[in-house]
Amino acid sequence: MICSLLRRLGASLLALVAGFAAHAQAPAINPAQWTGELRAFARQDSLTPPPKRPILFYGSSSIRKWETLQQDFPGRPVLNRGFGGSRFPDALYFFDKLVVAYQPRQVVLYEGDNDIGSGATPQEVFHSFLAFEKLMQQKLPKVPVVFLAIKPSPSRWALYPKVQEANRLIREYIEQHPKRLRYVDTATPLLGPNGRPRPQFYVSDSLHMTPAGYEVWKGVVGKALGR
Protein backbone atom coordinates (compact mmCIF):
# COMPACT_ATOMS: atom_id res chain seq x y z
CA MET A 1 0.00 0.00 0.00
CA ILE A 2 2.82 2.42 0.87
CA CYS A 3 4.59 1.64 -2.40
CA SER A 4 1.40 2.23 -4.33
CA LEU A 5 0.88 5.54 -2.53
CA LEU A 6 4.42 6.63 -3.31
CA ARG A 7 3.96 5.75 -6.98
CA ARG A 8 0.77 7.81 -7.16
CA LEU A 9 2.45 10.69 -5.36
CA GLY A 10 5.42 10.52 -7.72
CA ALA A 11 3.15 10.53 -10.76
CA SER A 12 1.26 13.54 -9.41
CA LEU A 13 4.48 15.44 -8.81
CA LEU A 14 5.70 14.66 -12.32
CA ALA A 15 2.44 15.90 -13.80
CA LEU A 16 2.65 19.06 -11.71
CA VAL A 17 6.22 19.72 -12.81
CA ALA A 18 5.29 19.10 -16.45
CA GLY A 19 2.41 21.54 -16.12
CA PHE A 20 4.65 24.24 -14.70
CA ALA A 21 7.20 23.59 -17.46
CA ALA A 22 4.60 23.88 -20.20
CA HIS A 23 3.29 27.09 -18.66
CA ALA A 24 6.77 28.53 -18.41
CA GLN A 25 7.47 27.83 -22.09
CA ALA A 26 4.23 29.40 -23.36
CA PRO A 27 4.55 32.98 -24.68
CA ALA A 28 2.84 35.53 -22.47
CA ILE A 29 -0.71 36.57 -23.31
CA ASN A 30 -1.30 40.30 -23.71
CA PRO A 31 -5.08 40.82 -23.87
CA ALA A 32 -4.66 44.61 -24.12
CA GLN A 33 -3.21 44.30 -27.63
CA TRP A 34 -6.63 43.23 -28.90
CA THR A 35 -8.56 46.14 -27.38
CA GLY A 36 -9.03 47.85 -30.73
CA GLU A 37 -10.31 44.74 -32.47
CA LEU A 38 -12.67 43.91 -29.60
CA ARG A 39 -14.10 47.43 -29.76
CA ALA A 40 -14.54 47.05 -33.51
CA PHE A 41 -16.48 43.81 -32.98
CA ALA A 42 -18.71 45.50 -30.39
CA ARG A 43 -19.36 48.40 -32.78
CA GLN A 44 -20.20 45.98 -35.61
CA ASP A 45 -22.64 44.15 -33.35
CA SER A 46 -24.34 47.42 -32.37
CA LEU A 47 -24.67 48.66 -35.96
CA THR A 48 -25.51 45.32 -37.57
CA PRO A 49 -26.76 42.67 -35.15
CA PRO A 50 -24.99 39.36 -35.85
CA PRO A 51 -27.05 36.45 -37.12
CA LYS A 52 -28.64 34.22 -34.54
CA ARG A 53 -26.74 31.00 -34.03
CA PRO A 54 -24.10 31.85 -36.63
CA ILE A 55 -21.46 29.72 -38.26
CA LEU A 56 -18.62 31.38 -36.40
CA PHE A 57 -15.24 31.72 -38.09
CA TYR A 58 -12.64 32.15 -35.34
CA GLY A 59 -8.87 32.42 -35.28
CA SER A 60 -5.95 34.44 -36.56
CA SER A 61 -5.37 36.76 -39.52
CA SER A 62 -6.11 34.12 -42.15
CA ILE A 63 -9.67 34.32 -40.82
CA ARG A 64 -9.70 38.07 -40.16
CA LYS A 65 -8.57 38.83 -43.71
CA TRP A 66 -11.25 36.63 -45.26
CA GLU A 67 -13.21 39.71 -46.26
CA THR A 68 -15.45 37.95 -48.79
CA LEU A 69 -16.78 35.43 -46.28
CA GLN A 70 -20.44 36.41 -46.63
CA GLN A 71 -20.26 36.57 -50.42
CA ASP A 72 -18.45 33.23 -50.56
CA PHE A 73 -21.13 31.44 -48.54
CA PRO A 74 -24.45 33.07 -49.44
CA GLY A 75 -27.48 31.82 -47.58
CA ARG A 76 -25.37 30.72 -44.62
CA PRO A 77 -25.27 32.77 -41.39
CA VAL A 78 -21.50 33.21 -41.31
CA LEU A 79 -19.83 35.55 -38.82
CA ASN A 80 -16.13 36.50 -38.88
CA ARG A 81 -14.51 36.92 -35.48
CA GLY A 82 -10.87 36.41 -36.43
CA PHE A 83 -8.30 38.69 -34.85
CA GLY A 84 -4.98 39.09 -36.60
CA GLY A 85 -1.81 37.77 -35.04
CA SER A 86 -3.64 35.65 -32.49
CA ARG A 87 -2.36 32.35 -31.17
CA PHE A 88 -4.16 29.50 -29.48
CA PRO A 89 -3.66 31.04 -26.00
CA ASP A 90 -5.43 34.17 -27.22
CA ALA A 91 -8.26 32.14 -28.74
CA LEU A 92 -8.67 30.35 -25.42
CA TYR A 93 -8.55 33.58 -23.40
CA PHE A 94 -11.33 35.20 -25.42
CA PHE A 95 -13.40 32.04 -25.79
CA ASP A 96 -16.34 33.29 -23.71
CA LYS A 97 -16.38 36.78 -25.28
CA LEU A 98 -15.90 35.79 -28.91
CA VAL A 99 -17.35 32.29 -29.12
CA VAL A 100 -19.82 31.51 -26.33
CA ALA A 101 -21.40 34.97 -26.47
CA TYR A 102 -22.65 34.33 -30.02
CA GLN A 103 -24.10 30.88 -29.27
CA PRO A 104 -22.92 29.53 -32.65
CA ARG A 105 -24.37 26.55 -34.46
CA GLN A 106 -20.88 25.66 -35.74
CA VAL A 107 -17.34 26.92 -35.10
CA VAL A 108 -14.74 27.08 -37.88
CA LEU A 109 -11.31 27.38 -36.25
CA TYR A 110 -7.97 28.45 -37.69
CA GLU A 111 -5.14 28.67 -35.15
CA GLY A 112 -1.65 27.25 -34.77
CA ASP A 113 0.03 29.19 -37.56
CA ASN A 114 1.32 31.99 -35.31
CA ASP A 115 1.97 29.54 -32.48
CA ILE A 116 4.52 27.67 -34.56
CA GLY A 117 5.81 30.95 -35.93
CA SER A 118 6.43 32.00 -32.30
CA GLY A 119 8.34 28.83 -31.46
CA ALA A 120 5.65 26.44 -30.23
CA THR A 121 6.21 22.74 -30.91
CA PRO A 122 3.67 20.63 -32.82
CA GLN A 123 2.85 18.87 -29.56
CA GLU A 124 2.13 22.19 -27.85
CA VAL A 125 -0.16 23.22 -30.70
CA PHE A 126 -1.94 19.88 -30.44
CA HIS A 127 -2.45 20.26 -26.69
CA SER A 128 -3.76 23.78 -27.25
CA PHE A 129 -6.28 22.35 -29.71
CA LEU A 130 -7.31 19.82 -27.07
CA ALA A 131 -7.78 22.67 -24.58
CA PHE A 132 -10.02 24.46 -27.08
CA GLU A 133 -12.02 21.31 -27.71
CA LYS A 134 -12.40 20.81 -23.96
CA LEU A 135 -13.89 24.30 -23.62
CA MET A 136 -16.29 23.47 -26.44
CA GLN A 137 -17.38 20.31 -24.65
CA GLN A 138 -17.85 22.18 -21.38
CA LYS A 139 -19.68 25.25 -22.68
CA LEU A 140 -21.04 24.38 -26.14
CA PRO A 141 -21.27 20.57 -26.05
CA LYS A 142 -23.67 20.25 -28.99
CA VAL A 143 -21.78 22.59 -31.32
CA PRO A 144 -19.51 20.95 -33.92
CA VAL A 145 -16.03 22.29 -34.66
CA VAL A 146 -14.35 22.44 -38.06
CA PHE A 147 -10.56 22.76 -37.84
CA LEU A 148 -8.83 24.32 -40.84
CA ALA A 149 -5.37 22.84 -41.39
CA ILE A 150 -2.46 25.19 -40.77
CA LYS A 151 -1.42 26.46 -44.17
CA PRO A 152 2.05 26.43 -45.76
CA SER A 153 3.56 29.89 -46.26
CA PRO A 154 6.66 30.88 -48.25
CA SER A 155 7.88 33.13 -45.43
CA ARG A 156 7.62 30.24 -42.95
CA TRP A 157 8.61 27.44 -45.26
CA ALA A 158 11.42 26.29 -42.95
CA LEU A 159 8.74 25.61 -40.32
CA TYR A 160 6.52 23.56 -42.59
CA PRO A 161 7.67 20.17 -41.21
CA LYS A 162 6.41 21.34 -37.79
CA VAL A 163 3.19 22.54 -39.39
CA GLN A 164 2.70 19.15 -41.00
CA GLU A 165 3.27 17.37 -37.71
CA ALA A 166 0.81 19.61 -35.85
CA ASN A 167 -1.76 19.06 -38.60
CA ARG A 168 -1.21 15.31 -38.42
CA LEU A 169 -1.69 15.15 -34.65
CA ILE A 170 -4.87 17.19 -34.81
CA ARG A 171 -6.22 15.31 -37.85
CA GLU A 172 -5.71 11.91 -36.23
CA TYR A 173 -7.47 13.04 -33.07
CA ILE A 174 -10.36 14.47 -35.07
CA GLU A 175 -10.71 11.24 -37.03
CA GLN A 176 -11.31 9.48 -33.72
CA HIS A 177 -14.16 11.89 -32.86
CA PRO A 178 -16.06 12.39 -36.15
CA LYS A 179 -19.42 13.20 -34.54
CA ARG A 180 -18.31 16.56 -33.11
CA LEU A 181 -15.12 17.39 -35.01
CA ARG A 182 -14.13 17.77 -38.64
CA TYR A 183 -10.74 18.38 -40.24
CA VAL A 184 -10.50 20.33 -43.50
CA ASP A 185 -7.27 20.17 -45.48
CA THR A 186 -6.70 23.84 -46.29
CA ALA A 187 -2.95 23.24 -46.65
CA THR A 188 -2.33 20.79 -49.51
CA PRO A 189 -4.46 22.68 -52.11
CA LEU A 190 -2.11 25.67 -51.74
CA LEU A 191 0.90 23.63 -52.88
CA GLY A 192 2.07 23.34 -56.46
CA PRO A 193 3.38 20.29 -58.36
CA ASN A 194 6.82 20.91 -56.86
CA GLY A 195 5.41 20.54 -53.36
CA ARG A 196 5.95 24.20 -52.47
CA PRO A 197 3.42 27.01 -51.98
CA ARG A 198 2.07 28.52 -55.21
CA PRO A 199 3.18 32.19 -55.32
CA GLN A 200 -0.14 33.39 -56.74
CA PHE A 201 -1.88 32.44 -53.50
CA TYR A 202 0.18 34.83 -51.33
CA VAL A 203 0.48 38.59 -51.03
CA SER A 204 3.81 40.41 -50.88
CA ASP A 205 4.54 39.42 -47.27
CA SER A 206 4.59 35.74 -48.40
CA LEU A 207 2.42 34.89 -45.39
CA HIS A 208 -1.13 36.06 -45.98
CA MET A 209 -3.31 34.99 -48.88
CA THR A 210 -4.52 36.66 -52.05
CA PRO A 211 -8.15 36.48 -53.24
CA ALA A 212 -7.05 33.48 -55.32
CA GLY A 213 -5.93 31.73 -52.15
CA TYR A 214 -9.27 32.38 -50.48
CA GLU A 215 -11.02 31.09 -53.57
CA VAL A 216 -9.22 27.78 -52.97
CA TRP A 217 -10.31 27.81 -49.34
CA LYS A 218 -13.87 28.60 -50.35
CA GLY A 219 -14.00 25.40 -52.37
CA VAL A 220 -12.74 23.10 -49.62
CA VAL A 221 -14.30 24.81 -46.59
CA GLY A 222 -17.77 25.16 -48.07
CA LYS A 223 -18.22 21.39 -48.10
CA ALA A 224 -17.84 21.29 -44.31
CA LEU A 225 -20.30 24.04 -43.42
CA GLY A 226 -23.73 23.46 -41.99
CA ARG A 227 -26.87 25.41 -42.83
C-alpha positions as a printed NumPy array, in Angstrom:
array([[  0.   ,   0.   ,   0.   ],
       [  2.823,   2.42 ,   0.87 ],
       [  4.588,   1.642,  -2.403],
       [  1.396,   2.234,  -4.331],
       [  0.876,   5.538,  -2.529],
       [  4.42 ,   6.63 ,  -3.306],
       [  3.964,   5.75 ,  -6.977],
       [  0.775,   7.809,  -7.164],
       [  2.451,  10.69 ,  -5.359],
       [  5.416,  10.523,  -7.721],
       [  3.15 ,  10.531, -10.757],
       [  1.257,  13.537,  -9.413],
       [  4.482,  15.438,  -8.806],
       [  5.699,  14.664, -12.324],
       [  2.442,  15.902, -13.802],
       [  2.65 ,  19.057, -11.714],
       [  6.223,  19.72 , -12.806],
       [  5.292,  19.101, -16.448],
       [  2.411,  21.535, -16.12 ],
       [  4.654,  24.238, -14.702],
       [  7.201,  23.592, -17.457],
       [  4.599,  23.884, -20.203],
       [  3.287,  27.089, -18.657],
       [  6.766,  28.533, -18.408],
       [  7.467,  27.832, -22.094],
       [  4.235,  29.401, -23.361],
       [  4.549,  32.977, -24.681],
       [  2.837,  35.527, -22.468],
       [ -0.706,  36.57 , -23.314],
       [ -1.301,  40.299, -23.706],
       [ -5.08 ,  40.825, -23.873],
       [ -4.655,  44.606, -24.124],
       [ -3.214,  44.299, -27.628],
       [ -6.627,  43.228, -28.903],
       [ -8.561,  46.136, -27.378],
       [ -9.031,  47.854, -30.73 ],
       [-10.31 ,  44.741, -32.466],
       [-12.674,  43.907, -29.6  ],
       [-14.101,  47.43 , -29.756],
       [-14.541,  47.054, -33.509],
       [-16.481,  43.812, -32.977],
       [-18.707,  45.502, -30.39 ],
       [-19.362,  48.395, -32.779],
       [-20.2  ,  45.981, -35.612],
       [-22.645,  44.155, -33.346],
       [-24.341,  47.424, -32.374],
       [-24.667,  48.657, -35.957],
       [-25.509,  45.322, -37.566],
       [-26.763,  42.666, -35.152],
       [-24.987,  39.363, -35.845],
       [-27.049,  36.447, -37.125],
       [-28.64 ,  34.224, -34.536],
       [-26.744,  30.997, -34.029],
       [-24.097,  31.851, -36.628],
       [-21.463,  29.716, -38.257],
       [-18.621,  31.385, -36.398],
       [-15.236,  31.719, -38.093],
       [-12.643,  32.152, -35.343],
       [ -8.87 ,  32.424, -35.285],
       [ -5.951,  34.441, -36.564],
       [ -5.375,  36.765, -39.523],
       [ -6.111,  34.123, -42.152],
       [ -9.674,  34.32 , -40.825],
       [ -9.704,  38.068, -40.158],
       [ -8.566,  38.832, -43.712],
       [-11.253,  36.626, -45.262],
       [-13.21 ,  39.714, -46.255],
       [-15.451,  37.946, -48.787],
       [-16.777,  35.429, -46.281],
       [-20.439,  36.414, -46.634],
       [-20.261,  36.568, -50.419],
       [-18.451,  33.233, -50.558],
       [-21.129,  31.44 , -48.544],
       [-24.455,  33.073, -49.442],
       [-27.479,  31.818, -47.577],
       [-25.37 ,  30.722, -44.623],
       [-25.268,  32.766, -41.392],
       [-21.496,  33.213, -41.306],
       [-19.826,  35.551, -38.816],
       [-16.13 ,  36.499, -38.88 ],
       [-14.505,  36.921, -35.482],
       [-10.866,  36.409, -36.425],
       [ -8.296,  38.695, -34.849],
       [ -4.981,  39.095, -36.595],
       [ -1.814,  37.767, -35.04 ],
       [ -3.644,  35.651, -32.491],
       [ -2.356,  32.352, -31.172],
       [ -4.164,  29.496, -29.48 ],
       [ -3.658,  31.036, -25.997],
       [ -5.43 ,  34.174, -27.221],
       [ -8.265,  32.145, -28.743],
       [ -8.672,  30.347, -25.424],
       [ -8.545,  33.577, -23.404],
       [-11.333,  35.204, -25.425],
       [-13.4  ,  32.044, -25.795],
       [-16.338,  33.292, -23.705],
       [-16.378,  36.777, -25.277],
       [-15.904,  35.791, -28.912],
       [-17.351,  32.291, -29.121],
       [-19.82 ,  31.506, -26.327],
       [-21.401,  34.966, -26.47 ],
       [-22.653,  34.33 , -30.021],
       [-24.101,  30.876, -29.274],
       [-22.921,  29.531, -32.648],
       [-24.368,  26.547, -34.456],
       [-20.877,  25.657, -35.743],
       [-17.341,  26.916, -35.104],
       [-14.739,  27.078, -37.875],
       [-11.313,  27.384, -36.253],
       [ -7.967,  28.448, -37.692],
       [ -5.14 ,  28.674, -35.153],
       [ -1.649,  27.253, -34.769],
       [  0.033,  29.195, -37.558],
       [  1.316,  31.986, -35.313],
       [  1.97 ,  29.537, -32.475],
       [  4.523,  27.666, -34.559],
       [  5.812,  30.952, -35.926],
       [  6.434,  32.003, -32.3  ],
       [  8.341,  28.834, -31.456],
       [  5.645,  26.436, -30.229],
       [  6.21 ,  22.74 , -30.911],
       [  3.675,  20.626, -32.823],
       [  2.852,  18.871, -29.555],
       [  2.132,  22.193, -27.853],
       [ -0.16 ,  23.217, -30.695],
       [ -1.941,  19.878, -30.437],
       [ -2.45 ,  20.257, -26.689],
       [ -3.755,  23.775, -27.255],
       [ -6.277,  22.351, -29.711],
       [ -7.313,  19.819, -27.071],
       [ -7.775,  22.669, -24.58 ],
       [-10.02 ,  24.458, -27.079],
       [-12.015,  21.307, -27.708],
       [-12.399,  20.808, -23.959],
       [-13.893,  24.297, -23.621],
       [-16.291,  23.468, -26.436],
       [-17.38 ,  20.315, -24.653],
       [-17.849,  22.18 , -21.379],
       [-19.684,  25.253, -22.684],
       [-21.039,  24.375, -26.135],
       [-21.269,  20.574, -26.054],
       [-23.668,  20.254, -28.99 ],
       [-21.781,  22.587, -31.321],
       [-19.508,  20.946, -33.92 ],
       [-16.025,  22.29 , -34.66 ],
       [-14.35 ,  22.443, -38.06 ],
       [-10.563,  22.765, -37.843],
       [ -8.831,  24.319, -40.842],
       [ -5.374,  22.837, -41.388],
       [ -2.461,  25.191, -40.769],
       [ -1.418,  26.463, -44.17 ],
       [  2.053,  26.43 , -45.762],
       [  3.559,  29.892, -46.261],
       [  6.659,  30.876, -48.251],
       [  7.882,  33.126, -45.429],
       [  7.624,  30.24 , -42.946],
       [  8.612,  27.436, -45.262],
       [ 11.416,  26.292, -42.951],
       [  8.743,  25.614, -40.324],
       [  6.517,  23.559, -42.593],
       [  7.666,  20.169, -41.212],
       [  6.411,  21.338, -37.795],
       [  3.186,  22.542, -39.393],
       [  2.696,  19.146, -41.001],
       [  3.269,  17.366, -37.706],
       [  0.811,  19.609, -35.855],
       [ -1.755,  19.059, -38.598],
       [ -1.205,  15.312, -38.422],
       [ -1.687,  15.153, -34.651],
       [ -4.871,  17.188, -34.81 ],
       [ -6.225,  15.309, -37.845],
       [ -5.71 ,  11.911, -36.23 ],
       [ -7.472,  13.037, -33.067],
       [-10.365,  14.47 , -35.067],
       [-10.711,  11.236, -37.03 ],
       [-11.315,   9.48 , -33.715],
       [-14.164,  11.887, -32.857],
       [-16.055,  12.392, -36.146],
       [-19.422,  13.205, -34.538],
       [-18.309,  16.556, -33.105],
       [-15.117,  17.392, -35.011],
       [-14.127,  17.772, -38.645],
       [-10.743,  18.38 , -40.241],
       [-10.498,  20.328, -43.502],
       [ -7.265,  20.173, -45.479],
       [ -6.696,  23.84 , -46.288],
       [ -2.948,  23.237, -46.65 ],
       [ -2.33 ,  20.79 , -49.511],
       [ -4.458,  22.683, -52.109],
       [ -2.113,  25.669, -51.74 ],
       [  0.898,  23.63 , -52.876],
       [  2.073,  23.341, -56.457],
       [  3.378,  20.286, -58.361],
       [  6.818,  20.913, -56.86 ],
       [  5.412,  20.536, -53.357],
       [  5.949,  24.196, -52.468],
       [  3.42 ,  27.008, -51.975],
       [  2.072,  28.516, -55.21 ],
       [  3.184,  32.194, -55.316],
       [ -0.143,  33.392, -56.738],
       [ -1.881,  32.44 , -53.503],
       [  0.176,  34.825, -51.333],
       [  0.476,  38.59 , -51.035],
       [  3.807,  40.415, -50.881],
       [  4.542,  39.419, -47.267],
       [  4.592,  35.739, -48.401],
       [  2.419,  34.89 , -45.394],
       [ -1.134,  36.056, -45.98 ],
       [ -3.309,  34.987, -48.877],
       [ -4.524,  36.658, -52.045],
       [ -8.15 ,  36.485, -53.236],
       [ -7.053,  33.481, -55.321],
       [ -5.93 ,  31.728, -52.149],
       [ -9.272,  32.378, -50.48 ],
       [-11.015,  31.086, -53.573],
       [ -9.22 ,  27.782, -52.975],
       [-10.306,  27.806, -49.335],
       [-13.87 ,  28.6  , -50.351],
       [-13.999,  25.401, -52.366],
       [-12.742,  23.1  , -49.621],
       [-14.299,  24.807, -46.591],
       [-17.767,  25.155, -48.074],
       [-18.216,  21.391, -48.101],
       [-17.836,  21.287, -44.311],
       [-20.301,  24.041, -43.417],
       [-23.733,  23.46 , -41.99 ],
       [-26.871,  25.411, -42.831]])
